[in-house]
Structures are given as structure tokens and as C-alpha cells.
Amino acid sequence: MLILAFDTATDLATSALVADGVTLAERTTRPQSLLADVDALLAAAGGSPADLTAIVVGTGPGSFTGTRIGLAVARGLALALDLPVAGVSTLTALASAAEGAFPVVDARRGEVFVLGPRAVTPDELVIPPGSVLVGDGACRYRDLLIERGADVPPPDSELHVPRASLHAALATAFGPAAAVEPVYVREPDAREWVA
């Protein structure tokens, strides 16, 4: 089984090509580079889109726009290539990165997303004893969280990126792309304008 996995819910997008549980290639760039990353992954593996057997996409929570980019690409590729898709939460992927990992994703507006999923302020965050806080929210509020006694790896740690290979390993329920729903936690900032 050759799986293309990606997550664009945070400021750093991650993508991976995984064959029968073995990561062939993985990239970390920006969400806007996702299609170029997919092309580079396939080229590095000597493959083509026709070789893919499934897609795994990060469902958030995270950036509304970033999450939508990932879902739109997953749906477009699945439709064009007739592939099944599975969705995996960005928080779940981060939590699987290491023993005791506690995911904290930047929610903007002075909040972070945590397992539940829910949005809380960094001051409201209940830090589980013995946990390691990972994710871009842990990086953004690192000083505050360390002051509160949290263990937060340095910002350049790969633990802060929801690696796509973890998404591929966690995926279980493959089906139609339209069935994969985003995890937003709260309403988007944009509103429909009514005249």
C-alpha cells in the first residue's frame, strides 16, 4: 500500500510518502507548497500519482485556511485518482510523536487548541504531570508555559511538527474523501455579508 499523507493545519505543512508502513520520503514546508511537495515526494520515490493507493489528511484543529487547503487537495486528488481517504486529527498525530507528548496547537486570538478538542488560553491550560508540551502553540507560549512548570522542547525540535508519517501510521478508516470532515473547534472569523 502506497499512502500519501499530509497535514497543513499549522504554519508548517508536512507531507510524506509511506509504503507498507515504511516512510520513503517526508517534507516540511508551508501549506501553500503542498502540491509541489507531493510532486517532489513522488519524484524522489521514482513514482507517479497513479502508484498511490490511499491518501491520509490532517483534519485540524489549527489554521482554518490551512486545514481547508489540506482537505481541498485531498478531495481533489482522491477524485482525480479514485483513491480512498482517511482523516487524522493534527492533535492526535502530535500526541503520538513521543511518550508523554501533550499537543498544544496555536489557535490564534491568544488561545491554543488541546485534546478534547477545545480552545483555551495558555493560562487556563491544565498541564498533565510528566507531559512534554509539543506543537506550534507550545512554541508560541513557551516562556509562559515553562514558567508554569511545563516541559517544552526547544522551538527547533521536530516534536513540534505534526509529521505526516505519524498521520499515515494512525489512519484506520479509509473511505470517500467527502466523508472526511475538518475539526474546527470554533466558528471561523469570516462571516457571510448580507446586504
C-alpha positions as a printed Julia matrix, in Angstrom:
195×3 Matrix{Float64}:
   0.0    0.0     0.0
   1.46   3.37   -1.05
   0.0    6.19    1.07
   0.36   9.92    0.51
  -0.14  11.69    3.84
  -0.13  15.41    4.63
  -1.21  17.95    7.22
  -1.49  21.68    6.53
  -3.33  22.77    9.71
  -0.33  24.56   11.24
   2.13  27.13    9.88
   4.43  24.26    8.88
   2.94  21.75    6.46
   4.18  18.21    6.48
   3.84  15.58    3.78
   5.07  12.0     3.48
   5.04   9.05    1.15
   4.66   5.79    3.07
   4.83   2.27    1.59
   3.61  -0.58    3.79
   4.45   1.33    6.96
   7.9    2.47    5.79
   8.42   6.21    5.21
  10.01   6.65    1.78
  10.27  10.44    1.95
   8.97  13.28    4.1
   8.93  17.06    3.69
   8.19  20.03    5.92
   7.44  23.35    4.22
   4.49  25.76    4.1
   0.85  24.83    3.36
   0.96  26.81    0.1
   3.69  24.45   -1.19
   1.69  21.25   -0.71
   1.24  20.29   -4.37
   4.91  20.97   -5.12
   5.8   18.81   -2.1
   3.61  15.97   -3.33
   5.3   16.15   -6.72
   8.76  16.15   -5.09
   7.89  13.16   -2.87
   6.71  11.1    -5.82
   9.75  12.08   -7.9
  12.12  11.16   -5.04
  10.48   7.73   -4.8
  10.52   7.25   -8.57
   6.74   7.04   -8.63
   3.75   8.78  -10.1
   0.29   9.71   -8.81
  -1.08   6.53  -10.43
   1.01   4.46   -7.97
  -0.85   5.82   -4.93
  -3.37   3.57   -3.19
  -4.68   5.92   -0.47
  -4.47   9.43    0.99
  -4.33  10.49    4.64
  -5.05  14.13    5.51
  -4.72  16.1     8.74
  -8.13  17.35    9.84
  -7.01  20.01   12.34
  -7.73  21.8    14.51
  -5.39  24.59   13.52
  -5.45  27.34   10.95
  -8.87  27.45    9.27
  -7.3   28.26    5.89
  -4.51  25.72    6.28
  -6.95  22.97    7.21
  -9.12  23.82    4.19
  -6.06  23.7     1.89
  -5.27  20.15    3.02
  -8.85  18.93    2.7
  -9.28  20.53   -0.73
  -6.1   18.91   -2.04
  -7.08  15.54   -0.56
 -10.52  15.72   -2.14
  -9.16  16.84   -5.5
  -6.51  14.12   -5.66
  -8.95  11.47   -4.44
 -11.47  12.42   -7.1
  -8.88  12.57   -9.88
  -7.15   9.32   -8.9
 -10.17   7.43   -7.48
  -8.49   6.92   -4.09
  -9.88   6.34   -0.6
  -9.08   8.95    2.07
  -8.69   8.85    5.85
  -8.58  11.83    8.17
  -6.39  12.05   11.27
  -6.52  14.82   13.86
  -3.49  17.09   14.0
  -3.62  16.85   17.8
  -3.67  13.04   17.72
  -0.65  12.94   15.4
   1.3   15.32   17.66
   0.36  13.26   20.73
   1.78  10.13   19.09
   5.19  11.75   18.45
   6.7   10.73   21.79
   5.86   9.16   25.14
   4.04  11.72   27.28
   3.57  14.2    24.41
   0.75  16.67   25.1
  -0.25  18.55   21.92
  -0.73  22.33   22.02
  -1.62  23.93   18.67
  -1.72  27.7    18.19
  -5.36  28.78   17.85
  -4.56  32.49   17.37
  -6.6   35.06   19.34
  -4.5   34.3    22.45
  -5.68  30.68   22.63
  -4.39  27.19   21.96
  -6.11  24.0    20.82
  -5.69  20.96   23.05
  -7.09  17.45   23.13
 -10.81  17.33   23.51
 -10.57  19.13   21.18
 -11.1   22.52   22.75
  -9.66  26.03   22.74
  -8.24  27.53   25.94
  -5.95  30.39   26.86
  -2.4   29.4    27.83
  -3.22  30.48   31.41
  -6.2   28.1    31.51
  -4.2   25.17   30.16
  -4.09  22.27   32.6
  -0.65  20.72   32.2
  -0.69  16.97   32.85
   2.13  15.91   35.22
   5.1   14.37   33.41
   3.97  15.52   29.99
   6.02  17.18   27.28
   4.16  20.01   25.52
   4.56  19.85   21.73
   3.21  21.83   18.79
   3.34  25.36   17.49
   1.19  26.6    20.39
   3.73  25.23   22.87
   6.43  27.12   20.95
   4.48  30.38   20.78
   3.78  30.4    24.54
   6.94  28.55   25.54
   8.22  31.08   28.11
   4.84  31.32   29.85
   4.38  27.54   29.86
   7.89  26.92   31.22
   7.2   29.5    33.94
   4.17  27.4    34.86
   6.39  24.3    35.17
   5.84  22.75   31.74
   8.44  20.76   29.85
   8.61  22.32   26.36
  11.33  21.21   23.92
  13.29  23.92   22.07
  11.38  25.51   19.15
  13.54  23.71   16.56
  12.56  20.26   17.89
  10.87  18.02   15.34
   8.37  17.11   18.08
   6.58  20.4    17.33
   5.69  19.38   13.75
   2.68  17.04   13.26
   4.68  14.76   10.93
   2.68  13.22    8.1
   4.28   9.82    8.61
   2.55   9.73   12.02
  -0.76  10.5    10.31
  -0.21   7.57    7.95
   0.54   5.24   10.87
  -2.61   6.32   12.73
  -5.04   6.13    9.79
  -7.59   3.34   10.03
 -10.89   4.25    8.39
 -10.46   4.85    4.66
 -13.43   5.87    2.56
 -14.78   8.6     0.3
 -12.96  11.93    0.54
 -16.24  13.78    1.06
 -16.75  11.89    4.33
 -13.58  13.38    5.88
 -14.6   16.43    7.91
 -12.4   19.2     9.33
 -12.06  19.72   13.09
 -12.53  23.45   13.64
 -13.42  23.66   17.39
 -14.79  27.19   16.99
 -16.56  29.21   14.32
 -14.4   30.81   11.58
 -13.66  34.54   11.78
 -15.1   35.18    8.31
 -18.82  35.84    8.13
 -21.19  35.95    5.17
 -22.06  39.52    4.31
 -25.76  40.15    3.97
 -26.98  43.32    2.22
